[in-house]
Amino acid sequence: MKDNISKHRQKIDELDSKILDLIQDRVAEAISIRRLKIEQDIPLFTPERETDLINSLVEKSNGRLPAEVIEDIWKTIIRGGKRTGDNL
């Protein structure tokens, strides 16, 4: 029984590492966009883009995760990217 739990935990650890790598890649892209927006004097925040993104992810989830969970996760990721971009 404990072996099965260990295998699942190992898989979760591997997934967590992949998720972290992907979040870091996403933040790097967001920082690139931020720099371009600053150069082109475009507003940094586009609320419609955030709403559209979250709605699209909720649809892609096909009910596997509650909409509120997806919204919480992505708002946290987006907020983290904004904080990181503020250090430019």
N, CA, C and O atoms as CSV, one atom per row, in Angstrom:
chain,resi,resn,atom,element,x,y,z
A,1,MET,N,N,0.825,-1.205,0.000
A,1,MET,CA,C,0.000,0.000,0.000
A,1,MET,C,C,0.864,1.262,0.000
A,1,MET,O,O,0.623,2.188,-0.774
A,2,LYS,N,N,1.879,1.290,0.882
A,2,LYS,CA,C,2.734,2.477,0.949
A,2,LYS,C,C,3.525,2.665,-0.336
A,2,LYS,O,O,3.828,3.793,-0.723
A,3,ASP,N,N,3.866,1.544,-1.009
A,3,ASP,CA,C,4.568,1.646,-2.287
A,3,ASP,C,C,3.708,2.367,-3.318
A,3,ASP,O,O,4.207,3.191,-4.085
A,4,ASN,N,N,2.408,2.053,-3.332
A,4,ASN,CA,C,1.504,2.712,-4.263
A,4,ASN,C,C,1.423,4.205,-3.982
A,4,ASN,O,O,1.422,5.018,-4.906
A,5,ILE,N,N,1.355,4.558,-2.714
A,5,ILE,CA,C,1.314,5.972,-2.341
A,5,ILE,C,C,2.603,6.656,-2.764
A,5,ILE,O,O,2.570,7.763,-3.300
A,6,SER,N,N,3.740,6.009,-2.529
A,6,SER,CA,C,5.033,6.581,-2.913
A,6,SER,C,C,5.121,6.814,-4.411
A,6,SER,O,O,5.649,7.835,-4.852
A,7,LYS,N,N,4.610,5.879,-5.193
A,7,LYS,CA,C,4.624,6.038,-6.649
A,7,LYS,C,C,3.773,7.227,-7.081
A,7,LYS,O,O,4.163,7.998,-7.958
A,8,HIS,N,N,2.622,7.361,-6.465
A,8,HIS,CA,C,1.752,8.492,-6.796
A,8,HIS,C,C,2.394,9.809,-6.368
A,8,HIS,O,O,2.327,10.801,-7.093
A,9,ARG,N,N,3.007,9.816,-5.204
A,9,ARG,CA,C,3.670,11.038,-4.742
A,9,ARG,C,C,4.836,11.405,-5.649
A,9,ARG,O,O,5.068,12.583,-5.921
A,10,GLN,N,N,5.562,10.411,-6.112
A,10,GLN,CA,C,6.672,10.666,-7.032
A,10,GLN,C,C,6.151,11.274,-8.327
A,10,GLN,O,O,6.739,12.213,-8.863
A,11,LYS,N,N,5.051,10.735,-8.822
A,11,LYS,CA,C,4.436,11.275,-10.044
A,11,LYS,C,C,3.982,12.716,-9.819
A,11,LYS,O,O,4.169,13.566,-10.690
A,12,ILE,N,N,3.388,12.997,-8.661
A,12,ILE,CA,C,2.958,14.355,-8.333
A,12,ILE,C,C,4.163,15.286,-8.287
A,12,ILE,O,O,4.103,16.403,-8.801
A,13,ASP,N,N,5.256,14.836,-7.678
A,13,ASP,CA,C,6.477,15.649,-7.616
A,13,ASP,C,C,6.990,15.976,-9.022
A,13,ASP,O,O,7.400,17.105,-9.292
A,14,GLU,N,N,6.962,14.981,-9.913
A,14,GLU,CA,C,7.395,15.200,-11.296
A,14,GLU,C,C,6.476,16.205,-12.000
A,14,GLU,O,O,6.945,17.096,-12.708
A,15,LEU,N,N,5.178,16.053,-11.800
A,15,LEU,CA,C,4.221,16.982,-12.398
A,15,LEU,C,C,4.406,18.391,-11.847
A,15,LEU,O,O,4.347,19.366,-12.597
A,16,ASP,N,N,4.629,18.502,-10.539
A,16,ASP,CA,C,4.848,19.812,-9.933
A,16,ASP,C,C,6.069,20.508,-10.539
A,16,ASP,O,O,6.046,21.717,-10.771
A,17,SER,N,N,7.122,19.752,-10.791
A,17,SER,CA,C,8.318,20.339,-11.418
A,17,SER,C,C,8.006,20.836,-12.825
A,17,SER,O,O,8.446,21.916,-13.219
A,18,LYS,N,N,7.251,20.050,-13.573
A,18,LYS,CA,C,6.869,20.451,-14.927
A,18,LYS,C,C,5.977,21.694,-14.891
A,18,LYS,O,O,6.142,22.610,-15.697
A,19,ILE,N,N,5.042,21.715,-13.956
A,19,ILE,CA,C,4.151,22.873,-13.830
A,19,ILE,C,C,4.961,24.124,-13.502
A,19,ILE,O,O,4.725,25.187,-14.075
A,20,LEU,N,N,5.912,24.000,-12.585
A,20,LEU,CA,C,6.756,25.147,-12.232
A,20,LEU,C,C,7.526,25.640,-13.452
A,20,LEU,O,O,7.590,26.845,-13.699
A,21,ASP,N,N,8.109,24.721,-14.215
A,21,ASP,CA,C,8.840,25.108,-15.428
A,21,ASP,C,C,7.924,25.852,-16.397
A,21,ASP,O,O,8.316,26.869,-16.969
A,22,LEU,N,N,6.718,25.350,-16.579
A,22,LEU,CA,C,5.769,25.989,-17.494
A,22,LEU,C,C,5.334,27.364,-16.998
A,22,LEU,O,O,5.186,28.296,-17.789
A,23,ILE,N,N,5.131,27.488,-15.701
A,23,ILE,CA,C,4.760,28.798,-15.146
A,23,ILE,C,C,5.899,29.787,-15.355
A,23,ILE,O,O,5.662,30.941,-15.712
A,24,GLN,N,N,7.129,29.346,-15.137
A,24,GLN,CA,C,8.274,30.229,-15.346
A,24,GLN,C,C,8.380,30.644,-16.808
A,24,GLN,O,O,8.682,31.801,-17.098
A,25,ASP,N,N,8.135,29.713,-17.737
A,25,ASP,CA,C,8.127,30.051,-19.159
A,25,ASP,C,C,7.032,31.059,-19.464
A,25,ASP,O,O,7.239,31.995,-20.236
A,26,ARG,N,N,5.864,30.866,-18.855
A,26,ARG,CA,C,4.739,31.779,-19.080
A,26,ARG,C,C,5.069,33.182,-18.583
A,26,ARG,O,O,4.788,34.173,-19.258
A,27,VAL,N,N,5.666,33.256,-17.404
A,27,VAL,CA,C,6.035,34.554,-16.840
A,27,VAL,C,C,7.062,35.252,-17.741
A,27,VAL,O,O,6.979,36.462,-17.947
A,28,ALA,N,N,8.017,34.504,-18.271
A,28,ALA,CA,C,9.012,35.092,-19.173
A,28,ALA,C,C,8.331,35.689,-20.410
A,28,ALA,O,O,8.695,36.777,-20.856
A,29,GLU,N,N,7.355,34.983,-20.956
A,29,GLU,CA,C,6.614,35.504,-22.112
A,29,GLU,C,C,5.819,36.750,-21.737
A,29,GLU,O,O,5.771,37.717,-22.498
A,30,ALA,N,N,5.201,36.724,-20.571
A,30,ALA,CA,C,4.428,37.887,-20.110
A,30,ALA,C,C,5.338,39.101,-19.932
A,30,ALA,O,O,4.941,40.224,-20.242
A,31,ILE,N,N,6.543,38.884,-19.438
A,31,ILE,CA,C,7.502,39.983,-19.271
A,31,ILE,C,C,7.890,40.539,-20.642
A,31,ILE,O,O,8.018,41.753,-20.802
A,32,SER,N,N,8.076,39.667,-21.623
A,32,SER,CA,C,8.388,40.126,-22.979
A,32,SER,C,C,7.263,40.988,-23.533
A,32,SER,O,O,7.507,42.029,-24.143
A,33,ILE,N,N,6.031,40.545,-23.316
A,33,ILE,CA,C,4.873,41.327,-23.769
A,33,ILE,C,C,4.829,42.665,-23.040
A,33,ILE,O,O,4.562,43.700,-23.651
A,34,ARG,N,N,5.086,42.644,-21.752
A,34,ARG,CA,C,5.080,43.890,-20.967
A,34,ARG,C,C,6.083,44.886,-21.535
A,34,ARG,O,O,5.769,46.065,-21.701
A,35,ARG,N,N,7.289,44.412,-21.831
A,35,ARG,CA,C,8.325,45.295,-22.396
A,35,ARG,C,C,7.856,45.895,-23.722
A,35,ARG,O,O,8.026,47.092,-23.958
A,36,LEU,N,N,7.268,45.069,-24.587
A,36,LEU,CA,C,6.775,45.567,-25.865
A,36,LEU,C,C,5.664,46.593,-25.670
A,36,LEU,O,O,5.620,47.609,-26.364
A,37,LYS,N,N,4.771,46.324,-24.728
A,37,LYS,CA,C,3.688,47.278,-24.462
A,37,LYS,C,C,4.239,48.611,-23.964
A,37,LYS,O,O,3.739,49.670,-24.343
A,38,ILE,N,N,5.257,48.563,-23.124
A,38,ILE,CA,C,5.870,49.802,-22.625
A,38,ILE,C,C,6.510,50.562,-23.782
A,38,ILE,O,O,6.333,51.774,-23.908
A,39,GLU,N,N,7.256,49.850,-24.628
A,39,GLU,CA,C,7.902,50.477,-25.789
A,39,GLU,C,C,6.878,51.115,-26.722
A,39,GLU,O,O,7.128,52.180,-27.287
A,40,GLN,N,N,5.736,50.470,-26.883
A,40,GLN,CA,C,4.726,50.927,-27.840
A,40,GLN,C,C,3.637,51.780,-27.183
A,40,GLN,O,O,2.653,52.152,-27.822
A,41,ASP,N,N,3.830,52.079,-25.903
A,41,ASP,CA,C,2.879,52.909,-25.154
A,41,ASP,C,C,1.452,52.345,-25.224
A,41,ASP,O,O,0.486,53.064,-25.477
A,42,ILE,N,N,1.362,51.033,-24.988
A,42,ILE,CA,C,0.077,50.323,-24.968
A,42,ILE,C,C,-0.267,50.056,-23.495
A,42,ILE,O,O,0.626,49.729,-22.713
A,43,PRO,N,N,-1.530,50.185,-23.107
A,43,PRO,CA,C,-1.897,49.890,-21.712
A,43,PRO,C,C,-1.424,48.492,-21.298
A,43,PRO,O,O,-1.554,47.530,-22.055
A,44,LEU,N,N,-0.876,48.399,-20.083
A,44,LEU,CA,C,-0.323,47.134,-19.609
A,44,LEU,C,C,-1.396,46.114,-19.269
A,44,LEU,O,O,-1.189,44.918,-19.472
A,45,PHE,N,N,-2.515,46.550,-18.766
A,45,PHE,CA,C,-3.549,45.629,-18.308
A,45,PHE,C,C,-4.713,45.607,-19.284
A,45,PHE,O,O,-5.263,46.646,-19.648
A,46,THR,N,N,-5.075,44.399,-19.697
A,46,THR,CA,C,-6.210,44.207,-20.590
A,46,THR,C,C,-7.178,43.233,-19.915
A,46,THR,O,O,-7.056,42.019,-20.075
A,47,PRO,N,N,-8.151,43.778,-19.150
A,47,PRO,CA,C,-9.047,42.907,-18.392
A,47,PRO,C,C,-9.799,41.904,-19.271
A,47,PRO,O,O,-10.059,40.781,-18.839
A,48,GLU,N,N,-10.151,42.298,-20.498
A,48,GLU,CA,C,-10.897,41.386,-21.382
A,48,GLU,C,C,-10.054,40.166,-21.725
A,48,GLU,O,O,-10.569,39.051,-21.813
A,49,ARG,N,N,-8.757,40.381,-21.917
A,49,ARG,CA,C,-7.846,39.281,-22.255
A,49,ARG,C,C,-7.822,38.264,-21.121
A,49,ARG,O,O,-7.888,37.058,-21.360
A,50,GLU,N,N,-7.727,38.751,-19.887
A,50,GLU,CA,C,-7.709,37.859,-18.721
A,50,GLU,C,C,-9.022,37.081,-18.615
A,50,GLU,O,O,-9.011,35.873,-18.376
A,51,THR,N,N,-10.137,37.762,-18.790
A,51,THR,CA,C,-11.451,37.117,-18.723
A,51,THR,C,C,-11.600,36.073,-19.822
A,51,THR,O,O,-12.064,34.961,-19.570
A,52,ASP,N,N,-11.206,36.433,-21.043
A,52,ASP,CA,C,-11.297,35.490,-22.164
A,52,ASP,C,C,-10.425,34.256,-21.921
A,52,ASP,O,O,-10.840,33.132,-22.201
A,53,LEU,N,N,-9.230,34.472,-21.406
A,53,LEU,CA,C,-8.311,33.369,-21.124
A,53,LEU,C,C,-8.926,32.407,-20.114
A,53,LEU,O,O,-8.947,31.196,-20.338
A,54,ILE,N,N,-9.420,32.939,-19.016
A,54,ILE,CA,C,-9.997,32.090,-17.966
A,54,ILE,C,C,-11.230,31.351,-18.493
A,54,ILE,O,O,-11.393,30.159,-18.233
A,55,ASN,N,N,-12.087,32.043,-19.222
A,55,ASN,CA,C,-13.270,31.389,-19.791
A,55,ASN,C,C,-12.879,30.258,-20.735
A,55,ASN,O,O,-13.504,29.198,-20.738
A,56,SER,N,N,-11.850,30.489,-21.530
A,56,SER,CA,C,-11.375,29.459,-22.456
A,56,SER,C,C,-10.849,28.242,-21.700
A,56,SER,O,O,-11.106,27.104,-22.092
A,57,LEU,N,N,-10.118,28.482,-20.624
A,57,LEU,CA,C,-9.578,27.375,-19.835
A,57,LEU,C,C,-10.681,26.595,-19.125
A,57,LEU,O,O,-10.605,25.373,-19.005
A,58,VAL,N,N,-11.692,27.298,-18.662
A,58,VAL,CA,C,-12.840,26.628,-18.029
A,58,VAL,C,C,-13.502,25.699,-19.047
A,58,VAL,O,O,-13.851,24.565,-18.720
A,59,GLU,N,N,-13.672,26.178,-20.272
A,59,GLU,CA,C,-14.269,25.343,-21.321
A,59,GLU,C,C,-13.399,24.122,-21.611
A,59,GLU,O,O,-13.907,23.007,-21.732
A,60,LYS,N,N,-12.081,24.336,-21.723
A,60,LYS,CA,C,-11.164,23.229,-22.020
A,60,LYS,C,C,-11.149,22.177,-20.922
A,60,LYS,O,O,-10.861,21.008,-21.177
A,61,SER,N,N,-11.458,22.589,-19.717
A,61,SER,CA,C,-11.451,21.669,-18.579
A,61,SER,C,C,-12.555,20.624,-18.673
A,61,SER,O,O,-12.454,19.545,-18.089
A,62,ASN,N,N,-13.603,20.952,-19.410
A,62,ASN,CA,C,-14.744,20.032,-19.552
A,62,ASN,C,C,-15.293,19.565,-18.206
A,62,ASN,O,O,-15.717,18.417,-18.070
A,63,GLY,N,N,-15.286,20.442,-17.225
A,63,GLY,CA,C,-15.857,20.109,-15.928
A,63,GLY,C,C,-14.961,19.287,-15.013
A,63,GLY,O,O,-15.381,18.911,-13.919
A,64,ARG,N,N,-13.735,19.002,-15.440
A,64,ARG,CA,C,-12.834,18.206,-14.590
A,64,ARG,C,C,-12.394,18.998,-13.364
A,64,ARG,O,O,-12.096,18.424,-12.316
A,65,LEU,N,N,-12.355,20.307,-13.503
A,65,LEU,CA,C,-12.080,21.190,-12.361
A,65,LEU,C,C,-13.187,22.225,-12.296
A,65,LEU,O,O,-13.652,22.698,-13.333
A,66,PRO,N,N,-13.613,22.581,-11.102
A,66,PRO,CA,C,-14.627,23.638,-10.993
A,66,PRO,C,C,-14.088,24.961,-11.548
A,66,PRO,O,O,-12.904,25.268,-11.411
A,67,ALA,N,N,-14.961,25.724,-12.163
A,67,ALA,CA,C,-14.575,27.006,-12.750
A,67,ALA,C,C,-13.868,27.899,-11.734
A,67,ALA,O,O,-12.915,28.600,-12.073
A,68,GLU,N,N,-14.338,27.870,-10.487
A,68,GLU,CA,C,-13.750,28.724,-9.451
A,68,GLU,C,C,-12.293,28.342,-9.181
A,68,GLU,O,O,-11.458,29.204,-8.907
A,69,VAL,N,N,-12.004,27.071,-9.259
A,69,VAL,CA,C,-10.626,26.603,-9.026
A,69,VAL,C,C,-9.729,27.090,-10.156
A,69,VAL,O,O,-8.635,27.597,-9.912
A,70,ILE,N,N,-10.189,26.937,-11.380
A,70,ILE,CA,C,-9.410,27.405,-12.529
A,70,ILE,C,C,-9.180,28.902,-12.434
A,70,ILE,O,O,-8.067,29.381,-12.653
A,71,GLU,N,N,-10.229,29.636,-12.111
A,71,GLU,CA,C,-10.109,31.090,-11.977
A,71,GLU,C,C,-9.100,31.452,-10.883
A,71,GLU,O,O,-8.255,32.322,-11.090
A,72,ASP,N,N,-9.178,30.805,-9.741
A,72,ASP,CA,C,-8.232,31.081,-8.648
A,72,ASP,C,C,-6.789,30.806,-9.066
A,72,ASP,O,O,-5.894,31.611,-8.808
A,73,ILE,N,N,-6.575,29.667,-9.713
A,73,ILE,CA,C,-5.218,29.289,-10.130
A,73,ILE,C,C,-4.670,30.314,-11.113
A,73,ILE,O,O,-3.558,30.810,-10.936
A,74,TRP,N,N,-5.441,30.634,-12.147
A,74,TRP,CA,C,-4.912,31.526,-13.178
A,74,TRP,C,C,-4.777,32.962,-12.696
A,74,TRP,O,O,-3.848,33.661,-13.102
A,75,LYS,N,N,-5.673,33.408,-11.851
A,75,LYS,CA,C,-5.513,34.767,-11.310
A,75,LYS,C,C,-4.240,34.849,-10.460
A,75,LYS,O,O,-3.552,35.870,-10.456
A,76,THR,N,N,-3.941,33.781,-9.750
A,76,THR,CA,C,-2.709,33.746,-8.961
A,76,THR,C,C,-1.489,33.748,-9.883
A,76,THR,O,O,-0.529,34.477,-9.636
A,77,ILE,N,N,-1.521,32.944,-10.933
A,77,ILE,CA,C,-0.411,32.913,-11.889
A,77,ILE,C,C,-0.236,34.277,-12.548
A,77,ILE,O,O,0.885,34.772,-12.667
A,78,ILE,N,N,-1.323,34.877,-12.970
A,78,ILE,CA,C,-1.261,36.189,-13.622
A,78,ILE,C,C,-0.735,37.240,-12.653
A,78,ILE,O,O,0.108,38.058,-13.023
A,79,ARG,N,N,-1.221,37.227,-11.427
A,79,ARG,CA,C,-0.764,38.178,-10.417
A,79,ARG,C,C,0.738,38.004,-10.156
A,79,ARG,O,O,1.468,38.986,-10.014
A,80,GLY,N,N,1.188,36.754,-10.095
A,80,GLY,CA,C,2.610,36.490,-9.895
A,80,GLY,C,C,3.448,37.011,-11.046
A,80,GLY,O,O,4.542,37.538,-10.841
A,81,GLY,N,N,2.931,36.863,-12.262
A,81,GLY,CA,C,3.639,37.396,-13.429
A,81,GLY,C,C,3.727,38.905,-13.394
A,81,GLY,O,O,4.750,39.484,-13.759
A,82,LYS,N,N,2.647,39.546,-12.953
A,82,LYS,CA,C,2.655,41.017,-12.848
A,82,LYS,C,C,3.682,41.461,-11.798
A,82,LYS,O,O,4.422,42.419,-12.020
A,83,ARG,N,N,3.725,40.777,-10.680
A,83,ARG,CA,C,4.703,41.124,-9.632
A,83,ARG,C,C,6.123,40.967,-10.149
A,83,ARG,O,O,6.981,41.812,-9.896
A,84,THR,N,N,6.365,39.889,-10.868
A,84,THR,CA,C,7.698,39.641,-11.408
A,84,THR,C,C,8.040,40.719,-12.438
A,84,THR,O,O,9.164,41.222,-12.469
A,85,GLY,N,N,7.064,41.070,-13.280
A,85,GLY,CA,C,7.279,42.104,-14.302
A,85,GLY,C,C,7.499,43.467,-13.712
A,85,GLY,O,O,8.129,44.314,-14.346
A,86,ASP,N,N,6.996,43.713,-12.503
A,86,ASP,CA,C,7.187,45.002,-11.845
A,86,ASP,C,C,8.657,45.228,-11.473
A,86,ASP,O,O,9.070,46.356,-11.201
A,87,ASN,N,N,9.436,44.148,-11.464
A,87,ASN,CA,C,10.846,44.260,-11.093
A,87,ASN,C,C,11.742,44.589,-12.279
A,87,ASN,O,O,12.965,44.506,-12.170
A,88,LEU,N,N,11.149,44.963,-13.414
A,88,LEU,CA,C,11.947,45.280,-14.597
A,88,LEU,C,C,12.801,46.509,-14.370
A,88,LEU,O,O,13.539,46.921,-15.265
